[in-house]
Amino acid sequence: MKHDKLNIAVVGLRFGGAFVPIYHVHPQVASVKVFDLNGELARSFAERGLCDGVYSSFDDMLSDAELDAVHLVTPIPDHARQAVAVLQAGKHCASTVPMATSLQDIRELARAVRVSGKNYMMMETTLYTYQYFYVQNMISSGELGCIQFMRGSHYQDMSFWPDYWMGLPPMWYGTHAIGPMVGLSGSRIRRVHAFGSGTMDPDLVRRYGNPYPVETAIFAFDNGMKAEATRSLFECARVYQEGLFVYGSKACFEWGFSDGDKPYVTRLIPSEDSSRRGLDAKTEVMDMPNLYQSLPEPLWPFTVGGNFDPLRPNETLKIGAGGGHHGSHPHLVHEFVMSILEERKPAVDFQMGANITAAGICAHMSAIADGQEIVVPEF
């Protein structure tokens, strides 16, 4: 670490490439270097001035004594193994989701976090979206009232994606549906009942032994809250959505039908007519405010992505639209960087990430066991 600034590496540049320019302009980052198995792709980032260097191999990166932290944006089967290697090399680690695909891998990662003393952050995009921030404010202001129930959804067809996706158990990658509910609950998931549904092409079943294109789970939290999540990956004709639905005693928040649709907010309206049964309710389609002000100014344009107009910055930054995963990318980068510099755990630390990931793994176990209750381990 040099002069309270970090040297960062980003590994995996297909999706990870979206994060490189954010690190590059962050005022607390001294340098950002990259590694990708596609060397030509990695070199293109350097040639365009988006990074400060290219590593020749993963081991070459780990052996860099000047490197402080690594952001892994690699294939799902590699996450746990690579994160352990990063931590054992004495580097702080951020990893795209999910943390792992087995409870044993989470235990190995827990050991590496504990022994290394370094930060681990699971980069769950849904915990930094315009929508998530909006619901957080509804809760903290009292507008939502008491949370009565939550629902998460993630509908996405992964046909023609890289081979390791083929037949993946839906809840292994349920973090986008599960994560917001854990974050908003202020609690951890303790147990789960889940069911798989539908039929899949036998070729998709072969790799992981997963027969289900869709899985649905009911989660019980330590604080008594209950929530439901549904995840689909194949052979389900549903438009893409990473959805969050929160039902409160005074108001509720419901994601739009597709991922890009504006959400619905319903508020109860007390009636002065005592003869009426129940309460009136009013539903509005809401624009999402963009909370860019909490970030360093160089990161503001990334909250709205290609919608940023430098000639009209205040207007284009006002409403959340178009930024990577609903404006989450710069917030994730900033939280990871500042948690290291401030010597504190990141908001989505190992324990929270482990609970979100393990809840999905246990949900799949329950689905295979036809709904049997599975207790989610504590890490």
N, C-alpha and C positions, 0 to 999 in steps of 0.2 A: 504494500500500500504506500502510495507516494503523496505526501502533502494532503492528506485527507481525501484523496481521490482513489478510485478503484481501477484496476486493470481487469477487464472482463473478457471472457471468451463465449461465443455463441456457437453451439454445435448443432448442425442440421439446418440447412438454409432454404428448404422448400417453404414451409410455414415459418421457420425461424428467421428467414430473411426479413420478415416484417418488423422484427425487434431490433435488428442491427442498427438502422439509422436512428432509432430512439436512444439506444445506448450511446451512439456516436455524438449526439448533441447534448446529452445529459451533463449538467455543469459539475457533477461529482464523479464523473467517469474520466479517467486520464487516457485510457485507450481501450479499444474493443478490437479483438482479433477473432477470426472465424476458422472453423474447420467443417468440411463436408467431404464425404466419400467421392463426390463429383468435384474433382480439383478444378476443373474449368469454371464451374459455377462459383466456387469459393474465390478464385482469382478475379472473377468479374466484379465482385464486391470491392476488392482493393482497387481495381482499375477505375471504378466509378467514384472512388474517394469516399466510400461508405464505411470503410473500416481501416484499421491501422496495420493490418498484417494478416497472413494466412499460415496456419499450422500445416505441417506435412502429414501428420497422423494424430490420432487420439492420444497415443502415448507421448508424442512430442509435446502436445499441449499440457498434459499432466506434469511433465518434467520441468515446465517453465517456472522457475523460482519467483519470478516477478508477477505471476498471475494470481489474482486474489479470488476470483469467483468464476463459475461456469454456469451457463444457461443451456440446458439440454432440450433440444426440440427434435427428438429422434424417434424412430419407430417404437411403438408401444412395448414390444417384447424386450427392448434394450433398456428401458427406463431404470429399473431397479439396479441392474448390474452396473450400469454406467454411473449412476448416482453414488453407489457404494465406492466405486473406484475414485470418483472426484473427491469425496469426503476423506477417503484414506490417503489421498495425495495432499491433504491439508488445505483444500479449497472449499469455499462456500459453494452451495449448490442450489440452483433453481431447476425445476423440471416441469415440462409440460405434462398434462394428465394422460392417463392415470398414473399414480405413483408406482404401482406394481400390478401384477395379475395373479398373485397368490399371497396368502397370509404369511407363508414362510418368507417370501421375499420382503414383505413389510418388516418382519422381525429382524432380518439381516440388515435392513436399512436403519432400523431403530438402533441397532448396535453400532453401526457406523456413525450415526449422528451423535450418540452418547460418547463414544471414544474420541472422536475428532474434536468435539466442542465447537464445530462450525455450524453455520446456519443452513437449514434446508427449507426451501419454500416451494410448495406445489402451486404452479402458475394457473390457477383455476380462473378462467376468464369471466365466468358468470358472476363472480363475487365482486366484480368491478365494472359492471355494466351500468348504463344510464338507468335501466329499470331497477336494478338492485339498490342503487343509491336512493332512488325515489321511494322504494318501499321502506328502506331504513329510516328515511325522514318521516314517513307516515307513522312508523312505530314510535320513534323518539319524540315526535310532537304530540302523540296521543291521538292523532286523527284516526288511526286504524282501530284503536281500542285493544281489547284482548285478542290475541291470535287464537282462533278456534280450530283452524285446519289449514294445511298447506298441501300443494300439489306441484310436482315438477314433471316436466316432459322433455324428451329429446327424440324427435323423429328425424331420421336421416337415412337415406339409402346409400350404402357403401359399395355398390356394384362398380367394378372397373377401377377401384382404388388399389393400392399396393397389396400384394398377395397375403401379407399377414392379417389383413382385415377380414379375409374370406371366412365366414362362419363364426366370427368372434362372438362370444357370449354377450348379449346386449348390455347387461348390468356391469360387466367388467369395465365398460366405458360409460358408466352411468353418472359420472361426476358432475356433468353440466345440469342434470336434473336433480341430483342429491345435494350438491354443494350449497346452493342458495338457501335451502331449507335448514341445513346445519348452521350456516352463518346467521340466519335470522332468528333461529330458535334460542340461541344462547346456551345450547345444550349439545350433548352428543347422542348419536343413535346407539341404542342398547340392544335391540333385537329386531328381527325382520321375519315376515312371512311373504313369500313371493310365488308367483305362478308364471310359467312360460305358456305361450299361446301360438297357435298357427303351425304350419308345416313348411319345411324348407327343402330345397333341392339337396339330394344326398351328397353331392359334391361339396356343398357348403358345410355339411355336418361333419365330414371326414376329419378335418384338421383339429378341431377342438372337442369333438364329441358333443357339440351343442345342437340340439334339435329345434331350437326356438328362434324365430325371427323377431319376436316381441316378448318382453318380460315386464311384468307389473309387480310392484312391491308395496307393502304397507310397513312403515317403519314406526317403532316406538322409541321415544327419546327418554333420557334419564329424568327430565323434568315433567314427564307425563304427557307431553305433546305427541300427537300422531300425525303422520303425513303419508302421502302416496306418490309414487313416481312410476312413469312408464317410459320404456326405452325400446325403440325399434331400429334395426340395422339392415334388414333385407326383406324383400318381397312383401312390402306393405305400402300401398299406394296413398301415401300421406305427404303433403308438402312439408318442407323442412321447417322445423321449429325447435328452439331451445327455450322452453316455456317455464314461467314462474307464476303461480297462482296462490295468493295469500288471502284467506278469508278471516276478517276480524269482526268484532262485535259491533263496531261503528261503521266500518268501511271495508271494502275488499279491492284487491288489485288482480286483474286478469290479463295475461299476455294476449296479444292479438293472434288471429288464426295462423298466420304465417310468421316467420321469424322477423321480417321487416315491418310488420303491421304495428300501428300504435296500440298501446294497451288500453284497457277499459278500467275505469275507477268508479265504483258504486258506493254511494254514501246514503245512509239511512236518514230519513227526514221525519221527525216526530209529527204526528197528526194532532190537530186541535179537536178533531171530531172523536169524542170518546166512544161513539157507537161503532167506529171502524175496528175491525180486527186486524192486528198486526201493524206494521209501520210501512209508510211509503218509502220508496227508494228512487234515487236518481243516478243514472249512469252517464258518464262522459267519456269520450275518446280523448286521450291526453297526449300532448306533446311532452317529451322527456327533456328536462333541463340538462345541460352539460356542465358538470362540476369541474371544469378545467382549472379554476382558480386555485385548487389545492395542489397544483403541480408547478414546477419551475416553468417559467415562460417559454423556453425553447421547446418544451414538450407539448404546448397547447395545440399546435396544428394537428398532431397525431390523434387527438381525441375525436376529430371529425374527418380524418383521412382526406380523401380527394375533394371533400366538400369545403375545405379551407380556402378562403379567398383573402390573400394578403392585403388587397385593397379595401376589403370590408371585414376586418377581423372580428370586430365586436358582434356584427350581425351573424356571421357564419359560425361563431363559437357559441352563440346563445343557446341554440337547440341541438340536442344530441342526435346526430344523424351521420351514418356512414363510416365512423371510425372503426378500426379493426375490432371485431367482436363487440360491437356496441360501445366503442370508446374505451375498452378495458386495457389495451396494450400498454399505453404510457403509464397508467396507474400501477400495473403489475411491475414494470421496470423500476419505477420510482420507489415502490415499497421494498423491493428486493435490495436495491442499492442503499437506501437509507437505513434499513434494518441492520445492515452490516456496519455502516459508519457509526450508527448510534448504539451499537453493541446490544441489541435487543432481538427478541424473536420476531420474525415477520408475522403479519396478520394471519396468513394462511401457513402456519408453521407445520412441523412434522406431525404433531399430534392431531391437529385438525385435518390435515391432508390424509393421514392414516385412517381416521374415522370415516371420512367421506369415501375413500377408496375401498376400505374393508367392508363398509356397508353394502357396496355394490357387489363385491366378491361373495359375501355371505348371501346376498339376494339371489345370485345365480345358484349357489349351493341349495338354497331353499326351493328354488324353481325345479331343479333336477330331482329334489326329494318330494315333489308334488305339494309344496306349501308348508313343509315342516318348519317349525320355529327354529331359527338359528340365532344364537347369541353372538353379537359382534364383539370380538376381543378388544381389550384396552391395550394401548401401546404407550 
